[in-house]
Amino acid sequence: MLVAAVIDENEIILPIIEGSSIRIFDTEANQFKDYPNPAADLNEGRRGAALRFAEEKGATVFASPPQTFCELSYQKAQYDQVLFFQLERELPFKEFQELVKTQSVRTQKELPAEVVVPSK
């Protein structure tokens, strides 16, 4: 499966609008490729733009620490049947990679309402 994760220069997984890169992680090949985060250059629609970009790269799952999605981008993700790895906090990509490898984190179809931020 292809998983999208927004990361910073220290390879910490962050909410969509905070990271400088989108990492597309192929869990089967255990390989990834980084792309500039399109949300970084926008004032509006940032989460939606990053979601759209990740989907265009083939990602069907999003690594999601709290506040990754707003109400609109979350609705779009659900409509597109994107799955989520809900993360309790921001964490290093290597730690996430190990959680996936050991199946210590599982995909889910929904995120709790309290981790989705209101749309502006």
N, C-alpha and C positions, 0 to 999 in steps of 0.2 A: 504494500500500500504506500501511497505517497502522502506524506504528512507535511503541512506547512507550519513553520514556527518563525515568529518574528524575534530576531536577536539583536543584541547590541555588539559593540566592538569587543566585549569580554565574553561573548557567546552565552549571554544570559537570556533566557526566553522571557520576553516582555509582552504586554498588551500591544496590539497592532500599531497604535499611533506613537509608541515610544521607541521602537527599535529602528535601527538604520538599515537592516537587511531582512529579507525574507529567505529563509532556508527551506528548501524542498528536500525532504529526507525520504529516501526509498528504504523502507524498513526491511524489505527482502534482500536487497543487495548490500545493505548497511552502508550506503553512500549518500552524499548530499551535495547540493549545489546552492550557492548563495547568489542572490540578486538584490539590487538596490530596492528598498521599500518605496513603492510609489506614493505611499501616504505622507512621506517626509516633505514632499513638495506641494502639498495641497492645504487649503484652508478649510474646505468643506468636503464631506463625502470620503473622508480618509479611510475609515474602516472598510467601507464598501469597495473602495479602489483596491485596497490590499487583498480583500477577499476575492475579488474578481481576478486579480493578477494570479493569485495562488491557484485558483480553479483553472485558469488558462494554461498553467504549467502542469496541470493534471492532478493536483492535490485534491483528495476527497476527505481528508481529515485535518483538523486544525488543533495544534497544541494551544490550550486556552487557560492561561492564568486569569485571575479575577480582572475584570474590566477590559477584556480583550474585545468584546463585542458591545455595540450599542443596540438598542431595540430594533432599529431598521436593518442593520447589518446581520443581526442574529436572525431576524425573520427571513432575510434573503438566504442565509446559510441553511436554515431549516427547509425552505422551499426547494433549494438545490440539493437537499438530502446530504449535506455535509455532516460528517460525524465529528465528535470532539473528544480530545483527551483533556478532561478537566484537570487542571493543576491547582493545587491549593495555594501556591505562591509562585513567584518568579523563581526560576531555578536554572542552573547551568545546563547547557545542551547535553554535555556528556552524561550528566545525571539522568536526564530525560531519556537519552539513548539507552542507558542501562535499564531503566524502568520498562521500556518497551521490549527490550531483549528478554528480560526475565518475566515478562507479562505481568508486571506488578501494577500496571496501569492499563485500563481497558477503554475502548471507544464507547461512546454513548451518544444517543440521538438528541439529548436535550441537556441544557445547562440550567442550574438553579437560577431563579429570577434575581436573587441578590448579587450575582456576579455579572449581570448584564447592566450596563449603564444607560440612563435615559438618553434618548436622541435629542439633539438640540434643535 
